[in-house]
Amino acid sequence: MATNDPIADMLTRIRNAIRNKSKTVNCLNSKVCRGIADVLCSEGYVKTYDVIDDGRQGTIRVHLKYGPRGEHVLRRLTRESKPGKRVYRKVKDIPAPLEGLGISIVSTSRGVMSDRKCREYAIGGELLATIE
């Protein structure tokens, strides 16, 4: 099945898997989705991710993370920029969800990175998602 928005598809799959208390979730493989998985992994929201080659596009297997008593690490995943309405932010306008406890995922000219890295490098871009 063809999807018009692979980023929204990935976030929805992760959201549904967390709701079902799954250990892993498979997402479509693309450069942006690998960047999002890398940001989630480096910020500590997921354990790891693997790229599985199936001879075609491939899939990304994301290993989800839960708290010591099984509570959700990811509370809310929100897609900000959509295909019908792109949202671009300068570095000073990138939101810091939950007063800095959450992250914003931004697609920049240097790749997909978190809001903290964007502030460190003083670079803005397309605001893909916010995570609380």
Chimera marker file (.cmm) of the C-alpha trace (Angstrom):
<marker_set name="trace">
<marker id="1" x="0.000" y="0.000" z="0.000" r="1" g="1" b="0" radius="0.5"/>
<marker id="2" x="1.399" y="3.379" z="-0.972" r="1" g="1" b="0" radius="0.5"/>
<marker id="3" x="1.498" y="6.072" z="1.682" r="1" g="1" b="0" radius="0.5"/>
<marker id="4" x="1.612" y="9.751" z="0.891" r="1" g="1" b="0" radius="0.5"/>
<marker id="5" x="3.157" y="10.697" z="4.236" r="1" g="1" b="0" radius="0.5"/>
<marker id="6" x="5.721" y="8.157" z="5.512" r="1" g="1" b="0" radius="0.5"/>
<marker id="7" x="6.560" y="10.308" z="8.551" r="1" g="1" b="0" radius="0.5"/>
<marker id="8" x="2.965" y="10.383" z="9.784" r="1" g="1" b="0" radius="0.5"/>
<marker id="9" x="2.715" y="6.652" z="9.059" r="1" g="1" b="0" radius="0.5"/>
<marker id="10" x="5.811" y="5.975" z="11.185" r="1" g="1" b="0" radius="0.5"/>
<marker id="11" x="4.598" y="8.109" z="14.095" r="1" g="1" b="0" radius="0.5"/>
<marker id="12" x="1.158" y="6.467" z="13.977" r="1" g="1" b="0" radius="0.5"/>
<marker id="13" x="2.669" y="2.986" z="13.983" r="1" g="1" b="0" radius="0.5"/>
<marker id="14" x="4.828" y="3.879" z="17.010" r="1" g="1" b="0" radius="0.5"/>
<marker id="15" x="1.823" y="5.461" z="18.772" r="1" g="1" b="0" radius="0.5"/>
<marker id="16" x="-0.317" y="2.347" z="18.170" r="1" g="1" b="0" radius="0.5"/>
<marker id="17" x="2.461" y="-0.030" z="19.248" r="1" g="1" b="0" radius="0.5"/>
<marker id="18" x="2.956" y="1.871" z="22.506" r="1" g="1" b="0" radius="0.5"/>
<marker id="19" x="-0.776" y="1.750" z="23.160" r="1" g="1" b="0" radius="0.5"/>
<marker id="20" x="-0.660" y="-2.050" z="22.659" r="1" g="1" b="0" radius="0.5"/>
<marker id="21" x="2.498" y="-2.415" z="24.816" r="1" g="1" b="0" radius="0.5"/>
<marker id="22" x="4.421" y="-4.000" z="21.925" r="1" g="1" b="0" radius="0.5"/>
<marker id="23" x="8.155" y="-4.525" z="22.220" r="1" g="1" b="0" radius="0.5"/>
<marker id="24" x="8.928" y="-3.721" z="18.581" r="1" g="1" b="0" radius="0.5"/>
<marker id="25" x="7.278" y="-2.021" z="15.623" r="1" g="1" b="0" radius="0.5"/>
<marker id="26" x="8.120" y="-2.189" z="11.905" r="1" g="1" b="0" radius="0.5"/>
<marker id="27" x="8.083" y="1.019" z="9.855" r="1" g="1" b="0" radius="0.5"/>
<marker id="28" x="8.828" y="1.808" z="6.231" r="1" g="1" b="0" radius="0.5"/>
<marker id="29" x="12.446" y="2.609" z="5.469" r="1" g="1" b="0" radius="0.5"/>
<marker id="30" x="13.369" y="6.052" z="4.173" r="1" g="1" b="0" radius="0.5"/>
<marker id="31" x="16.153" y="8.497" z="4.923" r="1" g="1" b="0" radius="0.5"/>
<marker id="32" x="13.875" y="10.791" z="6.945" r="1" g="1" b="0" radius="0.5"/>
<marker id="33" x="12.367" y="7.894" z="8.928" r="1" g="1" b="0" radius="0.5"/>
<marker id="34" x="15.869" y="6.610" z="9.741" r="1" g="1" b="0" radius="0.5"/>
<marker id="35" x="16.745" y="10.127" z="10.905" r="1" g="1" b="0" radius="0.5"/>
<marker id="36" x="13.674" y="10.250" z="13.151" r="1" g="1" b="0" radius="0.5"/>
<marker id="37" x="14.508" y="6.818" z="14.588" r="1" g="1" b="0" radius="0.5"/>
<marker id="38" x="18.081" y="7.973" z="15.183" r="1" g="1" b="0" radius="0.5"/>
<marker id="39" x="16.889" y="11.079" z="17.059" r="1" g="1" b="0" radius="0.5"/>
<marker id="40" x="14.455" y="8.992" z="19.162" r="1" g="1" b="0" radius="0.5"/>
<marker id="41" x="17.265" y="6.562" z="19.985" r="1" g="1" b="0" radius="0.5"/>
<marker id="42" x="19.851" y="9.225" z="20.842" r="1" g="1" b="0" radius="0.5"/>
<marker id="43" x="17.373" y="11.130" z="23.047" r="1" g="1" b="0" radius="0.5"/>
<marker id="44" x="16.431" y="7.956" z="24.947" r="1" g="1" b="0" radius="0.5"/>
<marker id="45" x="12.813" y="7.522" z="23.822" r="1" g="1" b="0" radius="0.5"/>
<marker id="46" x="13.436" y="4.125" z="22.163" r="1" g="1" b="0" radius="0.5"/>
<marker id="47" x="16.050" y="1.449" z="22.873" r="1" g="1" b="0" radius="0.5"/>
<marker id="48" x="17.452" y="0.800" z="19.399" r="1" g="1" b="0" radius="0.5"/>
<marker id="49" x="16.413" y="0.447" z="15.794" r="1" g="1" b="0" radius="0.5"/>
<marker id="50" x="17.516" y="-1.903" z="13.028" r="1" g="1" b="0" radius="0.5"/>
<marker id="51" x="17.297" y="-1.489" z="9.272" r="1" g="1" b="0" radius="0.5"/>
<marker id="52" x="16.099" y="-4.748" z="7.735" r="1" g="1" b="0" radius="0.5"/>
<marker id="53" x="16.855" y="-5.249" z="4.046" r="1" g="1" b="0" radius="0.5"/>
<marker id="54" x="14.165" y="-7.195" z="2.192" r="1" g="1" b="0" radius="0.5"/>
<marker id="55" x="15.427" y="-6.651" z="-1.344" r="1" g="1" b="0" radius="0.5"/>
<marker id="56" x="13.066" y="-3.729" z="-1.942" r="1" g="1" b="0" radius="0.5"/>
<marker id="57" x="12.679" y="-0.585" z="0.146" r="1" g="1" b="0" radius="0.5"/>
<marker id="58" x="13.322" y="-2.332" z="3.448" r="1" g="1" b="0" radius="0.5"/>
<marker id="59" x="11.876" y="-1.779" z="6.895" r="1" g="1" b="0" radius="0.5"/>
<marker id="60" x="12.981" y="-0.199" z="10.137" r="1" g="1" b="0" radius="0.5"/>
<marker id="61" x="12.394" y="-2.257" z="13.281" r="1" g="1" b="0" radius="0.5"/>
<marker id="62" x="12.135" y="0.066" z="16.286" r="1" g="1" b="0" radius="0.5"/>
<marker id="63" x="12.600" y="-1.499" z="19.736" r="1" g="1" b="0" radius="0.5"/>
<marker id="64" x="10.354" y="0.458" z="22.101" r="1" g="1" b="0" radius="0.5"/>
<marker id="65" x="11.271" y="1.485" z="25.622" r="1" g="1" b="0" radius="0.5"/>
<marker id="66" x="9.096" y="1.443" z="28.740" r="1" g="1" b="0" radius="0.5"/>
<marker id="67" x="9.637" y="2.534" z="32.330" r="1" g="1" b="0" radius="0.5"/>
<marker id="68" x="10.503" y="0.170" z="35.188" r="1" g="1" b="0" radius="0.5"/>
<marker id="69" x="6.817" y="-0.446" z="35.972" r="1" g="1" b="0" radius="0.5"/>
<marker id="70" x="5.725" y="-0.620" z="32.325" r="1" g="1" b="0" radius="0.5"/>
<marker id="71" x="4.751" y="3.045" z="31.976" r="1" g="1" b="0" radius="0.5"/>
<marker id="72" x="5.047" y="4.806" z="28.628" r="1" g="1" b="0" radius="0.5"/>
<marker id="73" x="8.236" y="6.746" z="27.909" r="1" g="1" b="0" radius="0.5"/>
<marker id="74" x="6.573" y="8.453" z="24.933" r="1" g="1" b="0" radius="0.5"/>
<marker id="75" x="3.463" y="10.306" z="26.089" r="1" g="1" b="0" radius="0.5"/>
<marker id="76" x="2.457" y="12.222" z="22.981" r="1" g="1" b="0" radius="0.5"/>
<marker id="77" x="3.752" y="12.156" z="19.405" r="1" g="1" b="0" radius="0.5"/>
<marker id="78" x="2.441" y="15.023" z="17.304" r="1" g="1" b="0" radius="0.5"/>
<marker id="79" x="3.065" y="15.568" z="13.595" r="1" g="1" b="0" radius="0.5"/>
<marker id="80" x="3.585" y="19.298" z="13.080" r="1" g="1" b="0" radius="0.5"/>
<marker id="81" x="4.487" y="19.804" z="9.408" r="1" g="1" b="0" radius="0.5"/>
<marker id="82" x="2.157" y="18.059" z="6.986" r="1" g="1" b="0" radius="0.5"/>
<marker id="83" x="2.272" y="17.634" z="3.192" r="1" g="1" b="0" radius="0.5"/>
<marker id="84" x="-0.547" y="20.162" z="2.816" r="1" g="1" b="0" radius="0.5"/>
<marker id="85" x="0.965" y="22.707" z="5.184" r="1" g="1" b="0" radius="0.5"/>
<marker id="86" x="4.697" y="22.766" z="5.769" r="1" g="1" b="0" radius="0.5"/>
<marker id="87" x="5.921" y="24.365" z="8.998" r="1" g="1" b="0" radius="0.5"/>
<marker id="88" x="9.360" y="25.987" z="8.960" r="1" g="1" b="0" radius="0.5"/>
<marker id="89" x="10.973" y="27.536" z="12.032" r="1" g="1" b="0" radius="0.5"/>
<marker id="90" x="14.016" y="29.677" z="12.669" r="1" g="1" b="0" radius="0.5"/>
<marker id="91" x="16.290" y="28.456" z="15.425" r="1" g="1" b="0" radius="0.5"/>
<marker id="92" x="14.882" y="30.933" z="17.968" r="1" g="1" b="0" radius="0.5"/>
<marker id="93" x="11.290" y="29.865" z="17.145" r="1" g="1" b="0" radius="0.5"/>
<marker id="94" x="11.743" y="26.087" z="17.526" r="1" g="1" b="0" radius="0.5"/>
<marker id="95" x="9.492" y="24.990" z="20.414" r="1" g="1" b="0" radius="0.5"/>
<marker id="96" x="10.820" y="23.224" z="23.511" r="1" g="1" b="0" radius="0.5"/>
<marker id="97" x="7.932" y="20.927" z="24.568" r="1" g="1" b="0" radius="0.5"/>
<marker id="98" x="7.307" y="20.491" z="28.301" r="1" g="1" b="0" radius="0.5"/>
<marker id="99" x="9.735" y="23.324" z="29.085" r="1" g="1" b="0" radius="0.5"/>
<marker id="100" x="12.633" y="21.360" z="27.616" r="1" g="1" b="0" radius="0.5"/>
<marker id="101" x="11.727" y="17.869" z="28.895" r="1" g="1" b="0" radius="0.5"/>
<marker id="102" x="10.293" y="16.889" z="25.500" r="1" g="1" b="0" radius="0.5"/>
<marker id="103" x="11.898" y="17.269" z="22.094" r="1" g="1" b="0" radius="0.5"/>
<marker id="104" x="11.085" y="18.701" z="18.705" r="1" g="1" b="0" radius="0.5"/>
<marker id="105" x="12.334" y="16.856" z="15.634" r="1" g="1" b="0" radius="0.5"/>
<marker id="106" x="13.551" y="19.187" z="12.890" r="1" g="1" b="0" radius="0.5"/>
<marker id="107" x="14.673" y="18.427" z="9.348" r="1" g="1" b="0" radius="0.5"/>
<marker id="108" x="17.595" y="20.733" z="8.559" r="1" g="1" b="0" radius="0.5"/>
<marker id="109" x="20.145" y="21.107" z="5.803" r="1" g="1" b="0" radius="0.5"/>
<marker id="110" x="22.489" y="19.008" z="7.982" r="1" g="1" b="0" radius="0.5"/>
<marker id="111" x="19.956" y="16.186" z="8.392" r="1" g="1" b="0" radius="0.5"/>
<marker id="112" x="17.241" y="15.329" z="10.890" r="1" g="1" b="0" radius="0.5"/>
<marker id="113" x="18.076" y="16.458" z="14.427" r="1" g="1" b="0" radius="0.5"/>
<marker id="114" x="16.519" y="17.358" z="17.751" r="1" g="1" b="0" radius="0.5"/>
<marker id="115" x="15.767" y="20.888" z="18.909" r="1" g="1" b="0" radius="0.5"/>
<marker id="116" x="18.760" y="20.802" z="21.262" r="1" g="1" b="0" radius="0.5"/>
<marker id="117" x="21.166" y="20.064" z="18.408" r="1" g="1" b="0" radius="0.5"/>
<marker id="118" x="19.509" y="22.773" z="16.295" r="1" g="1" b="0" radius="0.5"/>
<marker id="119" x="20.166" y="25.318" z="19.028" r="1" g="1" b="0" radius="0.5"/>
<marker id="120" x="23.729" y="24.063" z="19.412" r="1" g="1" b="0" radius="0.5"/>
<marker id="121" x="24.428" y="24.447" z="15.677" r="1" g="1" b="0" radius="0.5"/>
<marker id="122" x="22.212" y="27.585" z="15.366" r="1" g="1" b="0" radius="0.5"/>
<marker id="123" x="20.246" y="26.148" z="12.446" r="1" g="1" b="0" radius="0.5"/>
<marker id="124" x="16.511" y="26.065" z="11.731" r="1" g="1" b="0" radius="0.5"/>
<marker id="125" x="14.423" y="23.986" z="9.363" r="1" g="1" b="0" radius="0.5"/>
<marker id="126" x="11.166" y="22.112" z="8.888" r="1" g="1" b="0" radius="0.5"/>
<marker id="127" x="9.505" y="21.177" z="12.180" r="1" g="1" b="0" radius="0.5"/>
<marker id="128" x="8.532" y="17.538" z="11.660" r="1" g="1" b="0" radius="0.5"/>
<marker id="129" x="7.182" y="16.432" z="15.036" r="1" g="1" b="0" radius="0.5"/>
<marker id="130" x="7.081" y="17.194" z="18.750" r="1" g="1" b="0" radius="0.5"/>
<marker id="131" x="7.419" y="14.515" z="21.416" r="1" g="1" b="0" radius="0.5"/>
<marker id="132" x="6.331" y="14.807" z="25.029" r="1" g="1" b="0" radius="0.5"/>
<link id1="1" id2="2" r="1" g="1" b="0" radius="0.2"/>
<link id1="2" id2="3" r="1" g="1" b="0" radius="0.2"/>
<link id1="3" id2="4" r="1" g="1" b="0" radius="0.2"/>
<link id1="4" id2="5" r="1" g="1" b="0" radius="0.2"/>
<link id1="5" id2="6" r="1" g="1" b="0" radius="0.2"/>
<link id1="6" id2="7" r="1" g="1" b="0" radius="0.2"/>
<link id1="7" id2="8" r="1" g="1" b="0" radius="0.2"/>
<link id1="8" id2="9" r="1" g="1" b="0" radius="0.2"/>
<link id1="9" id2="10" r="1" g="1" b="0" radius="0.2"/>
<link id1="10" id2="11" r="1" g="1" b="0" radius="0.2"/>
<link id1="11" id2="12" r="1" g="1" b="0" radius="0.2"/>
<link id1="12" id2="13" r="1" g="1" b="0" radius="0.2"/>
<link id1="13" id2="14" r="1" g="1" b="0" radius="0.2"/>
<link id1="14" id2="15" r="1" g="1" b="0" radius="0.2"/>
<link id1="15" id2="16" r="1" g="1" b="0" radius="0.2"/>
<link id1="16" id2="17" r="1" g="1" b="0" radius="0.2"/>
<link id1="17" id2="18" r="1" g="1" b="0" radius="0.2"/>
<link id1="18" id2="19" r="1" g="1" b="0" radius="0.2"/>
<link id1="19" id2="20" r="1" g="1" b="0" radius="0.2"/>
<link id1="20" id2="21" r="1" g="1" b="0" radius="0.2"/>
<link id1="21" id2="22" r="1" g="1" b="0" radius="0.2"/>
<link id1="22" id2="23" r="1" g="1" b="0" radius="0.2"/>
<link id1="23" id2="24" r="1" g="1" b="0" radius="0.2"/>
<link id1="24" id2="25" r="1" g="1" b="0" radius="0.2"/>
<link id1="25" id2="26" r="1" g="1" b="0" radius="0.2"/>
<link id1="26" id2="27" r="1" g="1" b="0" radius="0.2"/>
<link id1="27" id2="28" r="1" g="1" b="0" radius="0.2"/>
<link id1="28" id2="29" r="1" g="1" b="0" radius="0.2"/>
<link id1="29" id2="30" r="1" g="1" b="0" radius="0.2"/>
<link id1="30" id2="31" r="1" g="1" b="0" radius="0.2"/>
<link id1="31" id2="32" r="1" g="1" b="0" radius="0.2"/>
<link id1="32" id2="33" r="1" g="1" b="0" radius="0.2"/>
<link id1="33" id2="34" r="1" g="1" b="0" radius="0.2"/>
<link id1="34" id2="35" r="1" g="1" b="0" radius="0.2"/>
<link id1="35" id2="36" r="1" g="1" b="0" radius="0.2"/>
<link id1="36" id2="37" r="1" g="1" b="0" radius="0.2"/>
<link id1="37" id2="38" r="1" g="1" b="0" radius="0.2"/>
<link id1="38" id2="39" r="1" g="1" b="0" radius="0.2"/>
<link id1="39" id2="40" r="1" g="1" b="0" radius="0.2"/>
<link id1="40" id2="41" r="1" g="1" b="0" radius="0.2"/>
<link id1="41" id2="42" r="1" g="1" b="0" radius="0.2"/>
<link id1="42" id2="43" r="1" g="1" b="0" radius="0.2"/>
<link id1="43" id2="44" r="1" g="1" b="0" radius="0.2"/>
<link id1="44" id2="45" r="1" g="1" b="0" radius="0.2"/>
<link id1="45" id2="46" r="1" g="1" b="0" radius="0.2"/>
<link id1="46" id2="47" r="1" g="1" b="0" radius="0.2"/>
<link id1="47" id2="48" r="1" g="1" b="0" radius="0.2"/>
<link id1="48" id2="49" r="1" g="1" b="0" radius="0.2"/>
<link id1="49" id2="50" r="1" g="1" b="0" radius="0.2"/>
<link id1="50" id2="51" r="1" g="1" b="0" radius="0.2"/>
<link id1="51" id2="52" r="1" g="1" b="0" radius="0.2"/>
<link id1="52" id2="53" r="1" g="1" b="0" radius="0.2"/>
<link id1="53" id2="54" r="1" g="1" b="0" radius="0.2"/>
<link id1="54" id2="55" r="1" g="1" b="0" radius="0.2"/>
<link id1="55" id2="56" r="1" g="1" b="0" radius="0.2"/>
<link id1="56" id2="57" r="1" g="1" b="0" radius="0.2"/>
<link id1="57" id2="58" r="1" g="1" b="0" radius="0.2"/>
<link id1="58" id2="59" r="1" g="1" b="0" radius="0.2"/>
<link id1="59" id2="60" r="1" g="1" b="0" radius="0.2"/>
<link id1="60" id2="61" r="1" g="1" b="0" radius="0.2"/>
<link id1="61" id2="62" r="1" g="1" b="0" radius="0.2"/>
<link id1="62" id2="63" r="1" g="1" b="0" radius="0.2"/>
<link id1="63" id2="64" r="1" g="1" b="0" radius="0.2"/>
<link id1="64" id2="65" r="1" g="1" b="0" radius="0.2"/>
<link id1="65" id2="66" r="1" g="1" b="0" radius="0.2"/>
<link id1="66" id2="67" r="1" g="1" b="0" radius="0.2"/>
<link id1="67" id2="68" r="1" g="1" b="0" radius="0.2"/>
<link id1="68" id2="69" r="1" g="1" b="0" radius="0.2"/>
<link id1="69" id2="70" r="1" g="1" b="0" radius="0.2"/>
<link id1="70" id2="71" r="1" g="1" b="0" radius="0.2"/>
<link id1="71" id2="72" r="1" g="1" b="0" radius="0.2"/>
<link id1="72" id2="73" r="1" g="1" b="0" radius="0.2"/>
<link id1="73" id2="74" r="1" g="1" b="0" radius="0.2"/>
<link id1="74" id2="75" r="1" g="1" b="0" radius="0.2"/>
<link id1="75" id2="76" r="1" g="1" b="0" radius="0.2"/>
<link id1="76" id2="77" r="1" g="1" b="0" radius="0.2"/>
<link id1="77" id2="78" r="1" g="1" b="0" radius="0.2"/>
<link id1="78" id2="79" r="1" g="1" b="0" radius="0.2"/>
<link id1="79" id2="80" r="1" g="1" b="0" radius="0.2"/>
<link id1="80" id2="81" r="1" g="1" b="0" radius="0.2"/>
<link id1="81" id2="82" r="1" g="1" b="0" radius="0.2"/>
<link id1="82" id2="83" r="1" g="1" b="0" radius="0.2"/>
<link id1="83" id2="84" r="1" g="1" b="0" radius="0.2"/>
<link id1="84" id2="85" r="1" g="1" b="0" radius="0.2"/>
<link id1="85" id2="86" r="1" g="1" b="0" radius="0.2"/>
<link id1="86" id2="87" r="1" g="1" b="0" radius="0.2"/>
<link id1="87" id2="88" r="1" g="1" b="0" radius="0.2"/>
<link id1="88" id2="89" r="1" g="1" b="0" radius="0.2"/>
<link id1="89" id2="90" r="1" g="1" b="0" radius="0.2"/>
<link id1="90" id2="91" r="1" g="1" b="0" radius="0.2"/>
<link id1="91" id2="92" r="1" g="1" b="0" radius="0.2"/>
<link id1="92" id2="93" r="1" g="1" b="0" radius="0.2"/>
<link id1="93" id2="94" r="1" g="1" b="0" radius="0.2"/>
<link id1="94" id2="95" r="1" g="1" b="0" radius="0.2"/>
<link id1="95" id2="96" r="1" g="1" b="0" radius="0.2"/>
<link id1="96" id2="97" r="1" g="1" b="0" radius="0.2"/>
<link id1="97" id2="98" r="1" g="1" b="0" radius="0.2"/>
<link id1="98" id2="99" r="1" g="1" b="0" radius="0.2"/>
<link id1="99" id2="100" r="1" g="1" b="0" radius="0.2"/>
<link id1="100" id2="101" r="1" g="1" b="0" radius="0.2"/>
<link id1="101" id2="102" r="1" g="1" b="0" radius="0.2"/>
<link id1="102" id2="103" r="1" g="1" b="0" radius="0.2"/>
<link id1="103" id2="104" r="1" g="1" b="0" radius="0.2"/>
<link id1="104" id2="105" r="1" g="1" b="0" radius="0.2"/>
<link id1="105" id2="106" r="1" g="1" b="0" radius="0.2"/>
<link id1="106" id2="107" r="1" g="1" b="0" radius="0.2"/>
<link id1="107" id2="108" r="1" g="1" b="0" radius="0.2"/>
<link id1="108" id2="109" r="1" g="1" b="0" radius="0.2"/>
<link id1="109" id2="110" r="1" g="1" b="0" radius="0.2"/>
<link id1="110" id2="111" r="1" g="1" b="0" radius="0.2"/>
<link id1="111" id2="112" r="1" g="1" b="0" radius="0.2"/>
<link id1="112" id2="113" r="1" g="1" b="0" radius="0.2"/>
<link id1="113" id2="114" r="1" g="1" b="0" radius="0.2"/>
<link id1="114" id2="115" r="1" g="1" b="0" radius="0.2"/>
<link id1="115" id2="116" r="1" g="1" b="0" radius="0.2"/>
<link id1="116" id2="117" r="1" g="1" b="0" radius="0.2"/>
<link id1="117" id2="118" r="1" g="1" b="0" radius="0.2"/>
<link id1="118" id2="119" r="1" g="1" b="0" radius="0.2"/>
<link id1="119" id2="120" r="1" g="1" b="0" radius="0.2"/>
<link id1="120" id2="121" r="1" g="1" b="0" radius="0.2"/>
<link id1="121" id2="122" r="1" g="1" b="0" radius="0.2"/>
<link id1="122" id2="123" r="1" g="1" b="0" radius="0.2"/>
<link id1="123" id2="124" r="1" g="1" b="0" radius="0.2"/>
<link id1="124" id2="125" r="1" g="1" b="0" radius="0.2"/>
<link id1="125" id2="126" r="1" g="1" b="0" radius="0.2"/>
<link id1="126" id2="127" r="1" g="1" b="0" radius="0.2"/>
<link id1="127" id2="128" r="1" g="1" b="0" radius="0.2"/>
<link id1="128" id2="129" r="1" g="1" b="0" radius="0.2"/>
<link id1="129" id2="130" r="1" g="1" b="0" radius="0.2"/>
<link id1="130" id2="131" r="1" g="1" b="0" radius="0.2"/>
<link id1="131" id2="132" r="1" g="1" b="0" radius="0.2"/>
</marker_set>
